[in-house]
């Protein structure tokens, strides 16, 4: 092997690839070196979580033809490797970044993969920026004007919550560029499908900005939605850089602006509550060709259906380019659906990918089974409710509870569990409770406020009936800076489009049959908010709604609600029961089952959620195999244990979270892991300590003072946990309980006659504890 063959990957980059890129005209600002393209998957832990470093994707080089227009990826390999050894990784990165050229080089040779032709070949050099653009433009077919529009820089005025410039994530950049390609190719209907919480409004803003800045005269753009909260969020936040060019369409037409925002209802299709028709059709006061672009937020909700009254707006402005955005498009409808109207998405980004990338929060599903939900309620002949109404059904099932029949004891048990969960995890953790309807929501608010005995607005109802008060509560709940309200109780109003980044709990106490609605509800918790250490969330399910996770359509598209019909309620109103509300006190209700599941995006056989026990047990067994020893041997050796805990974290399991989910803080984590893997009985830490004491042989071979120190160490382990016996953790000897021995120096050097003997003795103590 020659000296050059020993050159590392870093040497190859510095000595060969960097000079080559500069020689062919790549400017330093267009060369992105070792820049992470994702955040790294999150492993839940305590209130926060840990990023799994091994899941962070960091290409050696990403080449940009223009700002935010990436065109190639390069992977460097050591000189003793083959040029193509980095090609698989380069192609993976290139696919994620939507670039057309991937390269791998060891400094002696270069391999190229061209995604446009599907051909891999050896090349003498990395092509220049213009060479790559010309090759790419053979498929794009952009003239100089279209090229100018496509390469128009993104707006950099938006800020992150911590005040930094908001840079687009890689998938947002991909989405923006794919929409621009579709527009410049002359496509009239364009669809984007990205999971809830991935920043679709930010993408829409950047597309609108590029179109606005690159065209003369300025285009007229309409942002269309069906919820006031969504309109307010877009107008006041994401599209703020448009400044005075913005206008909300409300009571009359105004044609002197460029960027317009409107509700379907405000345009005169129907009112927001759907109960009556407005006399005028405001949208017809605009010329039919007034708008150049119409951006449709949450486009799956009826607007793309030919029979929907909302569709009239798109038909009227038919000459405009229509850009639809959705997290949950439909694919199965026999009538005009989202895909039939807009076509296949030009770009898709799933919840699964968002969680793997660490842009979306992972979650734990805690399913609680109530005895009355299993057995139902069977009234006796002639039974009446609290108000004297007859109970005329032979059996009331969980589907009837809180719609046809209110059972107070059931509601009380649900409320007690919700509040108990908040007390154990964080009384002021933002929480959304989804109820059967407005009446049920009102009853739940009363129960939770009575349990909390806190601020009058600790728990509030946010439903359509609340009007302006509800909108105010919604704004305050969504604002991370506002402490109250803590708990928002709703039926449907908060299921879509609400950005509540600090929401840590989604509570489901309603029947959900729509996959679209289910996805939207889960999406209320998927936002990551690192300023508040909100990196994961909990779903507590009392009605079996989370069984929809097992549906093959979960991470794909689902079915939307029925489109609104003229004169009929739609949106957020409760279905009205045909018979009177019935209410009984009911017998004591108990939780008879608990099933905790964890989202595993890389689970075998495409299974999305598996039990926490199965997930953890399978992981432990795989690691035992990797280590070549059983868990007890690993755990008894401090160095092996550290490595093992690190490997667990890389796979999404943290020690704190294991104890939290299993609701057992008295047992050693070793025993919990052993139980989850092999179903062995769980011992408490104190039981382990007592067995060491009962053996006597280990303690009695040490001098009296050393025995006393070991007794205190064991007691401390029983109270706190295994980490307190870590040999790197000698500051434990500085605790008050050890002061009577003279402190850490005296314990190590006088009682144990040096660090080596102290280390040896504590190591033996650890072995004794896990032998017990």
HELIX and SHEET records of a PDB file:
HELIX    1   1 UNK A    3  UNK A    6  5                                   4    
HELIX    2   2 UNK A    9  UNK A   12  1                                   4    
HELIX    3   3 UNK A   13  UNK A   17  3                                   5    
HELIX    4   4 UNK A   18  UNK A   23  1                                   6    
HELIX    5   5 UNK A   28  UNK A   30  5                                   3    
HELIX    6   6 UNK A   53  UNK A   55  5                                   3    
HELIX    7   7 UNK A   83  UNK A   86  5                                   4    
HELIX    8   8 UNK A   87  UNK A   97  1                                  11    
HELIX    9   9 UNK A  129  UNK A  140  1                                  12    
HELIX   10  10 UNK A  144  UNK A  150  1                                   7    
HELIX   11  11 UNK A  170  UNK A  184  1                                  15    
HELIX   12  12 UNK A  200  UNK A  214  1                                  15    
HELIX   13  13 UNK A  228  UNK A  233  1                                   6    
HELIX   14  14 UNK A  234  UNK A  238  3                                   5    
HELIX   15  15 UNK A  240  UNK A  245  5                                   6    
HELIX   16  16 UNK A  282  UNK A  285  5                                   4    
HELIX   17  17 UNK A  311  UNK A  316  1                                   6    
HELIX   18  18 UNK A  338  UNK A  342  1                                   5    
HELIX   19  19 UNK A  351  UNK A  357  1                                   7    
HELIX   20  20 UNK A  371  UNK A  375  1                                   5    
HELIX   21  21 UNK A  408  UNK A  425  1                                  18    
HELIX   22  22 UNK A  438  UNK A  452  1                                  15    
HELIX   23  23 UNK A  464  UNK A  466  5                                   3    
HELIX   24  24 UNK A  467  UNK A  478  1                                  12    
HELIX   25  25 UNK A  515  UNK A  522  1                                   8    
HELIX   26  26 UNK A  530  UNK A  532  5                                   3    
HELIX   27  27 UNK A  545  UNK A  550  5                                   6    
HELIX   28  28 UNK A  604  UNK A  606  5                                   3    
HELIX   29  29 UNK A  612  UNK A  627  1                                  16    
HELIX   30  30 UNK A  631  UNK A  636  1                                   6    
HELIX   31  31 UNK A  638  UNK A  650  1                                  13    
HELIX   32  32 UNK A  655  UNK A  662  1                                   8    
HELIX   33  33 UNK A  669  UNK A  678  1                                  10    
HELIX   34  34 UNK A  685  UNK A  695  1                                  11    
HELIX   35  35 UNK A  697  UNK A  700  1                                   4    
HELIX   36  36 UNK A  704  UNK A  720  1                                  17    
HELIX   37  37 UNK A  722  UNK A  725  5                                   4    
HELIX   38  38 UNK A  730  UNK A  734  5                                   5    
HELIX   39  39 UNK A  736  UNK A  741  5                                   6    
HELIX   40  40 UNK A  743  UNK A  746  1                                   4    
HELIX   41  41 UNK A  747  UNK A  751  3                                   5    
HELIX   42  42 UNK A  755  UNK A  771  1                                  17    
SHEET    1   A 6 UNK A  31  UNK A  33  0                                        
SHEET    2   A 6 UNK A  61  UNK A  66 -1                                        
SHEET    3   A 6 UNK A  69  UNK A  76 -1                                        
SHEET    4   A 6 UNK A 101  UNK A 105  1                                        
SHEET    5   A 6 UNK A 110  UNK A 114 -1                                        
SHEET    6   A 6 UNK A 119  UNK A 123 -1                                        
SHEET    1   B 2 UNK A  42  UNK A  45  0                                        
SHEET    2   B 2 UNK A  48  UNK A  51 -1                                        
SHEET    1   C 7 UNK A 246  UNK A 248  0                                        
SHEET    2   C 7 UNK A 259  UNK A 263  1                                        
SHEET    3   C 7 UNK A 221  UNK A 225  1                                        
SHEET    4   C 7 UNK A 293  UNK A 296  1                                        
SHEET    5   C 7 UNK A 321  UNK A 326  1                                        
SHEET    6   C 7 UNK A 189  UNK A 194  1                                        
SHEET    7   C 7 UNK A 347  UNK A 349  1                                        
SHEET    1   D 8 UNK A 459  UNK A 461  0                                        
SHEET    2   D 8 UNK A 487  UNK A 490  1                                        
SHEET    3   D 8 UNK A 431  UNK A 434  1                                        
SHEET    4   D 8 UNK A 505  UNK A 508  1                                        
SHEET    5   D 8 UNK A 536  UNK A 541  1                                        
SHEET    6   D 8 UNK A 362  UNK A 370  1                                        
SHEET    7   D 8 UNK A 591  UNK A 599 -1                                        
SHEET    8   D 8 UNK A 609  UNK A 611 -1                                        
SHEET    1   E 2 UNK A 405  UNK A 407  0                                        
SHEET    2   E 2 UNK A 582  UNK A 584  1                                        
END                                                                             
